[in-house]
Amino acid sequence: MATIDDAVTSYIAAIKAMDIGTLMATLTPEALGKAMANMGSQPQPTSISDITSEKISEENGEHTINLNVVADGNTAIMMTKWKEIDGVWKVTDVGQG
């Protein structure tokens, strides 16, 4: 079974590769809706050069992990919340860190 670290590493790889299918499969419907709304209101980077993760907290089985995204010479923080659902790690919430 994948660990939270494995899931985050796979998610980061999917972001870098712009693997939309994997990204959508990792998000819960609520998180997907929020991500889509955020995409429309934020400028989208043209070139992601690096993404690192930073564990912020864990409470009641839900992990808050910030993704530090370096793109176009700038760094942005994407907050993600993760929870294991039916044996699979899913992103349950997204936002700006």
MARBA-3410 file (N, C-alpha, C, O; in Angstrom, 1 decimal):
97
0.8,-1.2,0.0,0.0,0.0,0.0,0.9,1.2,0.0,1.9,1.3,0.7 ~ 0.5,2.2,-0.8,1.3,3.5,-0.9,1.2,4.3,0.4,0.2,4.3,1.1 ~ 2.3,4.9,0.7,2.4,5.8,1.9,1.9,7.2,1.4,1.8,7.5,0.2 ~ 1.7,8.1,2.4,1.4,9.5,2.0,2.6,10.1,1.2,2.3,10.8,0.3 ~ 3.8,9.7,1.6,5.0,10.3,0.9,5.0,9.8,-0.6,5.3,10.6,-1.5
4.6,8.5,-0.8,4.6,8.0,-2.1,3.5,8.7,-3.0,3.7,9.1,-4.1 ~ 2.3,8.9,-2.3,1.2,9.6,-3.0,1.6,11.0,-3.4,1.3,11.5,-4.5 ~ 2.3,11.8,-2.5,2.7,13.1,-2.8,3.7,13.2,-3.9,3.6,14.0,-4.8 ~ 4.7,12.2,-3.9,5.7,12.2,-4.9,5.0,11.9,-6.3,5.4,12.5,-7.3 ~ 4.1,11.0,-6.3,3.4,10.7,-7.6,2.6,11.9,-8.1,2.5,12.2,-9.3
1.9,12.6,-7.1,1.1,13.8,-7.5,2.1,14.9,-8.1,1.7,15.5,-9.0 ~ 3.2,15.1,-7.4,4.2,16.1,-7.9,4.6,15.7,-9.3,4.7,16.6,-10.2 ~ 4.9,14.4,-9.6,5.3,14.0,-10.9,4.2,14.2,-11.9,4.5,14.6,-13.0 ~ 3.0,14.0,-11.5,1.9,14.3,-12.4,1.7,15.8,-12.7,1.4,16.1,-13.9 ~ 2.0,16.6,-11.7,1.9,18.1,-12.0,3.0,18.4,-13.0,2.7,19.1,-14.0
4.2,18.0,-12.8,5.3,18.3,-13.7,5.1,17.8,-15.1,5.4,18.5,-16.1 ~ 4.5,16.7,-15.2,4.2,16.1,-16.5,2.9,16.6,-17.1,2.5,16.3,-18.3 ~ 2.1,17.4,-16.4,0.8,17.8,-16.7,-0.1,16.6,-17.1,-0.8,16.6,-18.1 ~ 0.0,15.6,-16.3,-0.8,14.3,-16.4,-2.2,14.6,-15.8,-2.4,14.3,-14.7 ~ -3.0,15.2,-16.6,-4.4,15.6,-16.1,-5.2,14.4,-15.6,-5.9,14.6,-14.6
-5.1,13.3,-16.2,-5.9,12.1,-15.8,-5.5,11.7,-14.4,-6.3,11.5,-13.5 ~ -4.2,11.6,-14.1,-3.7,11.3,-12.7,-4.1,12.3,-11.7,-4.5,12.0,-10.6 ~ -3.9,13.6,-12.1,-4.3,14.7,-11.2,-5.8,14.6,-10.9,-6.1,14.8,-9.7 ~ -6.6,14.5,-11.8,-8.0,14.4,-11.6,-8.4,13.2,-10.8,-9.3,13.3,-9.9 ~ -7.8,12.1,-11.0,-8.1,10.9,-10.2,-7.6,11.0,-8.8,-8.2,10.3,-7.9
-6.6,11.8,-8.5,-6.1,12.0,-7.1,-7.0,12.9,-6.3,-7.1,12.8,-5.1 ~ -7.7,13.8,-7.0,-8.6,14.8,-6.3,-10.0,14.2,-6.0,-10.5,13.6,-6.8 ~ -10.5,14.5,-4.8,-11.9,14.2,-4.5,-12.7,15.2,-5.4,-12.2,16.2,-5.8 ~ -14.0,14.9,-5.6,-14.8,15.8,-6.4,-14.9,17.2,-5.9,-14.8,18.2,-6.6 ~ -14.9,17.3,-4.5,-14.9,18.7,-3.9,-13.6,19.4,-4.2,-13.6,20.6,-4.6
-12.5,18.7,-4.1,-11.2,19.3,-4.3,-11.0,19.7,-5.8,-10.4,20.7,-6.1 ~ -11.5,18.8,-6.7,-11.4,19.1,-8.1,-12.2,20.3,-8.5,-11.7,21.2,-9.2 ~ -13.4,20.5,-7.9,-14.2,21.7,-8.2,-13.4,22.9,-7.7,-13.4,24.0,-8.4 ~ -12.8,22.9,-6.5,-12.1,24.0,-6.0,-10.9,24.3,-6.9,-10.5,25.5,-7.1 ~ -10.1,23.3,-7.3,-9.0,23.4,-8.1,-9.3,24.1,-9.4,-8.6,25.0,-9.9
-10.4,23.6,-10.0,-10.9,24.2,-11.3,-11.2,25.7,-11.1,-10.9,26.5,-12.0 ~ -11.9,26.0,-10.1,-12.3,27.4,-9.8,-11.0,28.3,-9.6,-10.9,29.4,-10.1 ~ -10.0,27.7,-8.9,-8.8,28.5,-8.6,-8.0,28.7,-9.9,-7.4,29.7,-10.1 ~ -8.0,27.7,-10.8,-7.3,27.8,-12.1,-7.8,28.9,-12.9,-7.0,29.6,-13.6 ~ -9.1,29.1,-12.9,-9.7,30.2,-13.7,-9.4,31.6,-13.1,-9.4,32.6,-13.9
-9.0,31.7,-11.8,-8.8,33.0,-11.3,-7.3,33.3,-11.1,-7.0,34.5,-10.7 ~ -6.4,32.4,-11.3,-5.0,32.6,-11.1,-4.3,32.5,-12.4,-4.6,31.7,-13.3 ~ -3.2,33.3,-12.6,-2.4,33.1,-13.8,-1.7,31.8,-13.8,-1.2,31.4,-12.7 ~ -1.7,31.1,-14.9,-1.1,29.8,-14.9,0.4,29.8,-15.4,0.7,30.5,-16.3 ~ 1.3,29.1,-14.7,2.7,29.2,-15.1,2.9,28.5,-16.4,2.2,27.5,-16.8
3.9,28.9,-17.1,4.1,28.3,-18.4,5.2,27.3,-18.3,5.3,26.4,-19.2 ~ 6.1,27.4,-17.3,7.2,26.4,-17.1,7.5,26.2,-15.7,8.0,27.0,-15.0 ~ 7.1,25.0,-15.2,7.4,24.6,-13.8,8.8,24.0,-13.8,9.1,23.0,-14.4 ~ 9.7,24.6,-13.0,11.1,24.1,-12.9,11.3,23.2,-11.7,12.2,22.3,-11.8 ~ 10.5,23.4,-10.6,10.7,22.5,-9.5,9.5,22.5,-8.6,8.8,23.5,-8.5
9.2,21.4,-7.9,8.2,21.4,-6.9,8.7,20.6,-5.7,9.2,19.5,-5.9 ~ 8.6,21.1,-4.5,9.0,20.4,-3.3,7.8,20.4,-2.4,6.9,21.2,-2.5 ~ 7.8,19.4,-1.5,6.7,19.3,-0.5,7.2,19.5,0.9,8.3,19.3,1.2 ~ 6.3,20.1,1.7,6.6,20.4,3.1,5.4,19.9,3.9,4.3,20.5,3.8 ~ 5.6,19.0,4.8,4.5,18.6,5.7,4.2,19.6,6.7,5.2,20.1,7.4
3.0,20.0,6.9,2.6,21.1,7.8,2.0,20.5,9.0,2.4,20.9,10.2 ~ 1.0,19.6,8.9,0.4,19.0,10.0,-0.3,17.7,9.7,-0.5,17.4,8.5 ~ -0.7,17.0,10.7,-1.6,15.8,10.6,-2.5,15.8,11.7,-2.1,15.8,12.9 ~ -3.8,15.7,11.4,-4.8,15.7,12.4,-6.0,14.8,12.0,-6.5,15.0,10.9 ~ -6.3,13.9,12.8,-7.4,12.9,12.5,-7.3,12.2,11.2,-8.3,12.1,10.5
-6.0,11.9,10.8,-5.8,11.1,9.6,-5.7,12.0,8.4,-5.5,11.5,7.3 ~ -5.9,13.3,8.5,-5.8,14.2,7.4,-4.5,15.0,7.5,-4.1,15.6,8.5 ~ -3.7,14.9,6.4,-2.4,15.5,6.3,-2.5,16.8,5.5,-3.0,16.8,4.4 ~ -1.9,17.9,6.1,-1.8,19.2,5.3,-0.3,19.2,4.8,0.6,19.2,5.6 ~ -0.2,19.3,3.5,1.1,19.4,2.9,1.2,20.5,1.9,0.3,20.6,1.0
2.1,21.4,2.1,2.3,22.5,1.1,3.2,22.1,0.0,4.3,21.5,0.3 ~ 2.9,22.4,-1.2,3.7,22.2,-2.3,4.3,23.5,-2.7,3.6,24.5,-3.1 ~ 5.6,23.6,-2.7,6.3,24.8,-3.1,6.7,24.7,-4.6,7.5,23.9,-5.0 ~ 5.9,25.5,-5.4,6.0,25.4,-6.9,6.9,26.5,-7.4,6.5,27.7,-7.3 ~ 8.0,26.2,-8.1,8.8,27.2,-8.7,8.5,27.2,-10.2,8.7,26.2,-10.9
8.0,28.3,-10.7,7.7,28.4,-12.1,7.9,29.8,-12.6,7.6,30.8,-11.9 ~ 8.4,29.9,-13.8,8.7,31.2,-14.4,9.4,32.2,-13.5,9.2,33.4,-13.5 ~ 10.4,31.6,-12.7,11.2,32.4,-11.8,10.6,32.8,-10.5,11.2,33.6,-9.7 ~ 9.3,32.4,-10.3,8.6,32.7,-9.0,8.3,31.5,-8.3,8.2,30.4,-8.8 ~ 8.1,31.6,-7.0,7.7,30.5,-6.1,6.3,30.8,-5.6,6.0,31.9,-5.1
5.4,29.8,-5.7,4.1,29.9,-5.1,3.9,28.7,-4.2,4.4,27.6,-4.5 ~ 3.1,28.8,-3.2,2.8,27.7,-2.3,1.3,27.3,-2.5,0.4,28.0,-2.4 ~ 1.2,26.0,-2.8,-0.1,25.4,-3.0,-0.4,24.5,-1.8,0.4,23.5,-1.5 ~ -1.4,24.8,-1.0,-1.8,24.0,0.1,-2.6,22.8,-0.4,-3.5,22.9,-1.2 ~ -2.3,21.6,0.1,-3.1,20.4,-0.2,-3.4,19.7,1.1,-2.5,19.6,2.0
-4.6,19.1,1.2,-4.9,18.3,2.3,-5.2,16.9,1.8,-5.9,16.7,0.7 ~ -4.6,15.9,2.4,-4.7,14.5,2.0,-5.4,13.6,3.0,-5.2,13.9,4.2 ~ -6.1,12.7,2.6,-6.8,11.7,3.4,-6.8,10.3,2.7,-7.0,10.3,1.5 ~ -6.6,9.3,3.4,-6.7,8.0,2.9,-8.2,7.6,2.8,-8.9,7.5,3.8 ~ -8.7,7.3,1.6,-10.1,7.0,1.3,-10.1,5.6,0.6,-9.6,5.5,-0.5
-10.7,4.6,1.3,-10.8,3.3,0.7,-9.4,2.8,0.2,-9.3,2.1,-0.8 ~ -8.4,3.0,1.1,-7.0,2.5,0.8,-6.2,3.3,-0.2,-5.1,2.9,-0.5 ~ -6.7,4.4,-0.6,-6.0,5.3,-1.6,-5.9,6.7,-1.1,-6.9,7.2,-0.6 ~ -4.7,7.3,-1.2,-4.5,8.7,-0.7,-5.2,9.6,-1.8,-4.9,9.5,-3.0 ~ -6.0,10.5,-1.3,-6.7,11.5,-2.1,-6.5,12.9,-1.6,-6.3,13.1,-0.4
-6.4,13.9,-2.5,-6.4,15.3,-2.1,-7.8,15.7,-1.9,-8.7,15.6,-2.7 ~ -8.1,16.1,-0.6,-9.5,16.5,-0.2,-9.7,18.0,-0.3,-10.8,18.4,-0.2 ~ -8.6,18.8,-0.3,-8.8,20.2,-0.4,-7.5,20.8,-0.9,-6.4,20.3,-0.8 ~ -7.7,21.9,-1.7,-6.5,22.7,-2.2,-6.7,24.1,-2.0,-7.9,24.6,-1.8 ~ -5.6,24.9,-2.0,-5.7,26.3,-1.8,-4.4,26.9,-1.9,-3.4,26.2,-2.1
-4.3,28.2,-1.7,-3.0,28.9,-1.6,-2.5,28.8,-0.2,-3.2,29.0,0.8 ~ -1.2,28.5,-0.1,-0.6,28.3,1.2,-0.2,29.6,1.8,0.4,29.6,2.9
END
